[in-house]
Amino acid sequence: MTAIVPPSWRAMTAADLPAVMAVAAEVHPDYPESEAVFAERCALHPAGCLVLESGEGVGGYVLSHPWRLGQVPALDSLLGALPDEADAYYIHDLALLPGARGGGAASAGVDQLAAHARVSGFARMALVAVGSSAGFWRRQGFREAHDEALARKLASYDSAARYMVRDLKDDWRTA
């Protein structure tokens, strides 16, 4: 009898990149990014790059890192370095294959990142919600932050893209 291994988040490694790229291609076909982008994020901030693994392999991933509040890294672009004056923790991407959804893994991953951000001294987390994901992010404590200058950059993602921020100060989810 084979034991069922529940999915869990673990640190992403370079060996995971082919599986991560396959998840990205399936989940985010309208937002393609090169493997170099994933590898660089992992090298710049390994603690923020995770894969969701089960007995069936990689079912999802998250890329995150320190960044500047109110700024959005361009899609499919290398950062070069993380900003010295980072004042927010940025979730660049969270993707789960359809079979990995619905069991709470995404929320658990966000909670893990929020705890990491808080321990790292950040009072806020930020992200760009694309497609129909804004509702999920609202349930994770994120709220839309409107900024006219940022609106032009968001339009390059899609018409539904929303810049969202979560305040970690006095946040019951990460206390």
Number of C-alpha atoms within 10 A of each C-alpha: 3 5 6 9 10 12 20 17 21 14 16 24 14 11 8 16 18 12 16 25 19 15 20 22 14 14 17 18 10 12 13 13 17 12 13 13 16 22 18 16 21 22 16 17 15 17 17 24 27 24 27 25 20 16 13 10 12 22 25 30 28 24 23 25 22 23 22 18 16 17 15 17 15 12 14 14 13 16 13 9 11 14 11 9 9 14 17 25 28 26 22 20 17 21 21 23 16 12 9 18 13 10 11 10 19 22 15 14 20 18 15 14 25 26 16 16 24 19 11 11 12 19 18 20 27 27 27 23 26 18 14 10 13 20 11 13 20 15 10 17 16 22 18 17 14 12 10 9 10 15 14 10 15 20 12 11 18 14 11 14 20 23 22 20 23 22 16 21 12 9 14 8 12 17 10
